[in-house]
Amino acid sequence: MIEGKRKVEVCFSPALYPEFRNDDAIVVIVDILRATSAIVTAFMNGVNRIIPVATLDEAKSYKQKGYFVAAERDGIVRDFADFGNSPYNFKREIIQGRDIVYSTTNGTNCITMAAHSYRVLIGAYLNLDALVEYIVREDRDLVILCAGWKNKFNIEDSLFAGALSEAILRHAHFGTICDSVHASVDLWNLARHNMMQYIEKAAQRHRLKKNKLDDVIAYCHTLNLTTVIPVLKDNYLTLVNQIPG
């Protein structure tokens, strides 16, 4: 029973999200390989704002207006874009102080999908402890939305959902009756002591390897490099300490 407690839920796929919709909840978007890891990295390196867009047509339109654009599909940078979505593209000397338009295969669609929520946060291993501290302090229901792969379950996002769920559930005012939470925590506990070995099972790891884009795997599974937390405000991402409340 979780009566009187804040509810924790995990949504393993965007296709399932309508069943988890909660306008009063904090929603954490998770796309470990690579979108949310790249977004957190961009804010670590001084980006001003990120404008997430769901479609390539929207990204092209912004490009025509003079915006700097990061856009990919299936891991491959689009020909009109300035670069793709590797975290290593978001170097301080390139992005500091800029507004960047961002469109990816899975992650950015989830951001816009959850925009109705009380607050939409960007989650990665890179900012895990900061996320936990913020969510516990806000004292709201939590939905962890895994970007997955084209509406399918994936391992890497589900592992992170387990890591975040376990950390949140250590706090007495949070609880769950969500099977997805229990499954993701079990997966996390199975993999946590050798993540790099376990992540070899993930299909996305091998998609990236095929395209010679797998140099970021270890980086995207590095814990707590930063305390920055990107948050959706209106139609753009900024930092939580730059919004009221």
C-alpha positions as CSV (number, residue, x, y, z in Angstrom):
1,M,0.0,0.0,0.0
2,I,1.2,3.5,-0.7
3,E,-1.6,5.5,0.9
4,G,-0.3,8.9,1.9
5,K,2.9,8.5,-0.1
6,R,4.1,10.0,-3.4
7,K,3.7,7.5,-6.2
8,V,6.7,6.3,-8.3
9,E,6.0,4.8,-11.8
10,V,8.1,3.7,-14.7
11,C,6.9,3.8,-18.3
12,F,9.0,1.5,-20.4
13,S,7.8,3.0,-23.8
14,P,6.3,6.2,-25.2
15,A,3.6,4.1,-26.6
16,L,2.4,3.3,-23.1
17,Y,2.6,6.9,-21.8
18,P,-1.1,7.7,-22.1
19,E,-1.7,5.1,-19.3
20,F,0.8,6.9,-17.1
21,R,-0.2,10.5,-17.7
22,N,-0.3,12.5,-14.5
23,D,-0.6,16.3,-14.9
24,D,0.6,16.8,-11.3
25,A,3.7,14.6,-11.5
26,I,7.3,15.2,-12.2
27,V,8.3,13.4,-15.4
28,V,11.9,12.4,-15.9
29,I,12.8,11.7,-19.6
30,V,15.4,9.1,-20.0
31,D,17.3,8.4,-23.3
32,I,20.7,7.2,-22.1
33,L,22.2,6.4,-25.5
34,R,22.3,9.2,-26.3
35,A,19.9,12.1,-26.2
36,T,19.4,12.9,-22.5
37,S,23.1,12.2,-21.8
38,A,23.9,14.8,-24.6
39,I,21.5,17.3,-23.2
40,V,22.9,17.1,-19.7
41,T,26.4,17.5,-21.2
42,A,25.3,20.5,-23.2
43,F,24.2,22.3,-20.0
44,M,27.4,21.2,-18.2
45,N,29.2,23.0,-21.0
46,G,27.3,26.2,-20.9
47,V,24.6,26.0,-23.6
48,N,22.0,28.8,-23.1
49,R,18.8,26.9,-24.1
50,I,17.9,23.8,-26.0
51,I,14.7,23.8,-28.1
52,P,13.6,20.1,-28.5
53,V,11.5,19.4,-31.6
54,A,9.9,16.1,-32.6
55,T,10.3,16.2,-36.4
56,L,13.0,16.9,-38.8
57,D,10.8,19.3,-40.7
58,E,10.7,21.5,-37.6
59,A,14.4,21.2,-37.2
60,K,14.9,22.3,-40.8
61,S,12.6,25.2,-40.3
62,Y,14.7,26.4,-37.4
63,K,17.9,25.9,-39.4
64,Q,16.5,28.2,-42.1
65,K,15.9,30.8,-39.5
66,G,19.6,30.7,-38.6
67,Y,19.5,28.5,-35.5
68,F,22.3,26.0,-34.6
69,V,20.8,22.5,-35.1
70,A,21.6,19.1,-33.7
71,A,19.6,16.4,-35.5
72,E,19.8,12.7,-36.1
73,R,17.7,9.7,-37.0
74,D,18.8,6.1,-36.3
75,G,22.0,7.6,-34.9
76,I,23.1,9.3,-38.1
77,V,23.4,13.1,-38.3
78,R,21.1,14.7,-40.9
79,D,22.7,16.5,-43.8
80,F,21.2,19.9,-42.9
81,A,22.3,19.7,-39.3
82,D,25.4,21.2,-37.7
83,F,26.0,17.9,-35.8
84,G,24.2,14.8,-34.4
85,N,23.5,13.8,-30.8
86,S,26.8,12.5,-29.4
87,P,27.5,14.1,-26.1
88,Y,31.0,14.7,-27.4
89,N,29.6,17.1,-30.0
90,F,28.5,19.5,-27.3
91,K,31.9,21.0,-26.5
92,R,32.1,24.2,-24.5
93,E,33.9,26.1,-27.3
94,I,31.1,25.2,-29.7
95,I,27.9,25.6,-27.7
96,Q,28.6,27.9,-24.8
97,G,26.0,30.7,-24.7
98,R,24.1,29.4,-27.7
99,D,20.5,28.3,-28.3
100,I,20.5,24.9,-30.0
101,V,17.6,23.2,-31.7
102,Y,17.6,19.4,-31.0
103,S,15.8,16.5,-32.7
104,T,16.5,12.8,-32.2
105,T,14.9,9.5,-33.0
106,N,13.3,8.9,-29.6
107,G,14.2,11.3,-26.9
108,T,12.9,14.7,-28.1
109,N,9.5,13.3,-28.9
110,C,9.1,12.2,-25.3
111,I,10.0,15.6,-24.0
112,T,7.2,17.2,-26.0
113,M,4.8,14.4,-25.2
114,A,5.2,15.0,-21.4
115,A,4.9,18.8,-21.6
116,H,1.5,18.8,-19.9
117,S,3.1,17.6,-16.6
118,Y,3.9,19.7,-13.5
119,R,7.6,19.5,-14.5
120,V,9.6,17.7,-17.1
121,L,13.2,16.9,-16.2
122,I,16.1,15.4,-18.2
123,G,17.7,12.5,-16.6
124,A,21.0,10.7,-17.1
125,Y,23.6,8.9,-15.0
126,L,25.6,12.0,-15.2
127,N,23.2,13.9,-12.9
128,L,21.6,11.0,-11.0
129,D,22.2,12.2,-7.4
130,A,21.1,15.8,-8.2
131,L,17.9,14.4,-9.7
132,V,17.2,12.4,-6.6
133,E,17.8,15.4,-4.3
134,Y,15.5,17.6,-6.4
135,I,12.7,15.1,-6.8
136,V,12.7,14.3,-3.1
137,R,12.6,18.0,-2.2
138,E,9.7,18.7,-4.7
139,D,7.6,16.0,-3.0
140,R,5.5,15.1,-6.1
141,D,4.5,11.9,-7.8
142,L,7.2,10.7,-10.2
143,V,6.9,9.2,-13.7
144,I,10.1,8.0,-15.3
145,L,9.5,7.9,-19.1
146,C,11.9,5.7,-21.0
147,A,12.4,6.8,-24.6
148,G,13.1,3.2,-25.7
149,W,13.6,2.5,-29.3
150,K,10.8,3.4,-31.7
151,N,8.2,2.7,-29.1
152,K,9.9,-0.6,-28.0
153,F,11.4,-1.5,-24.7
154,N,15.2,-1.1,-24.4
155,I,17.7,-2.1,-21.8
156,E,19.7,1.0,-21.2
157,D,16.8,3.3,-20.3
158,S,15.2,0.7,-18.2
159,L,18.4,0.2,-16.2
160,F,18.5,3.9,-15.4
161,A,14.9,3.8,-14.5
162,G,15.7,1.2,-11.9
163,A,18.7,3.2,-10.5
164,L,16.5,6.3,-10.1
165,S,13.5,4.4,-8.7
166,E,15.6,2.6,-6.1
167,A,17.2,5.8,-5.0
168,I,13.9,7.6,-4.7
169,L,12.2,4.7,-2.9
170,R,14.8,4.9,-0.1
171,H,12.8,8.0,1.1
172,A,9.9,7.2,3.2
173,H,7.4,9.5,1.6
174,F,7.7,7.7,-1.7
175,G,6.1,4.4,-2.6
176,T,5.1,2.2,-5.5
177,I,2.6,-0.5,-6.6
178,C,4.0,-0.3,-10.2
179,D,5.3,-3.6,-11.6
180,S,7.5,-1.7,-14.0
181,V,9.3,-0.1,-11.1
182,H,10.0,-3.4,-9.5
183,A,11.2,-4.9,-12.8
184,S,13.5,-2.0,-13.5
185,V,14.9,-2.1,-9.9
186,D,15.6,-5.8,-10.3
187,L,17.3,-5.2,-13.6
188,W,19.4,-2.5,-12.1
189,N,20.5,-4.7,-9.2
190,L,21.4,-7.4,-11.6
191,A,23.5,-5.1,-13.8
192,R,24.8,-2.4,-11.5
193,H,28.1,-4.0,-10.5
194,N,29.3,-4.5,-14.1
195,M,27.2,-2.2,-16.3
196,M,29.6,-2.2,-19.2
197,Q,29.4,-6.0,-19.4
198,Y,25.6,-6.0,-19.1
199,I,25.1,-3.2,-21.6
200,E,26.6,-5.4,-24.3
201,K,23.2,-7.0,-24.5
202,A,21.6,-3.7,-25.5
203,A,20.6,-3.4,-29.1
204,Q,21.4,0.3,-29.2
205,R,24.9,-0.4,-28.1
206,H,25.3,-2.5,-31.3
207,R,23.5,0.0,-33.5
208,L,26.0,2.6,-32.4
209,K,29.0,0.2,-32.9
210,K,27.9,-0.6,-36.4
211,N,27.9,3.1,-37.2
212,K,31.2,3.7,-35.3
213,L,29.4,5.9,-32.8
214,D,30.0,3.8,-29.7
215,D,32.8,5.8,-28.3
216,V,30.3,7.4,-25.8
217,I,29.1,4.2,-24.1
218,A,31.2,4.4,-21.0
219,Y,30.7,8.1,-20.7
220,C,26.9,7.8,-20.9
221,H,27.1,5.4,-17.9
222,T,29.3,7.6,-15.7
223,L,27.7,8.5,-12.4
224,N,27.4,12.1,-11.1
225,L,29.6,14.2,-13.2
226,T,27.4,17.2,-12.6
227,T,24.6,18.7,-10.5
228,V,22.9,20.4,-13.5
229,I,19.2,19.5,-14.1
230,P,17.7,20.5,-17.4
231,V,14.0,21.3,-17.2
232,L,11.3,22.0,-19.9
233,K,10.0,25.6,-19.7
234,D,7.4,26.5,-22.3
235,N,9.0,25.1,-25.5
236,Y,12.6,25.0,-24.5
237,L,15.0,23.4,-22.0
238,T,16.8,25.5,-19.4
239,L,18.1,24.8,-15.9
240,V,15.9,24.2,-12.8
241,N,17.6,27.0,-10.9
242,Q,16.5,29.4,-13.7
243,I,12.8,28.9,-13.2
244,P,10.7,30.0,-10.2
245,G,9.6,27.6,-7.5
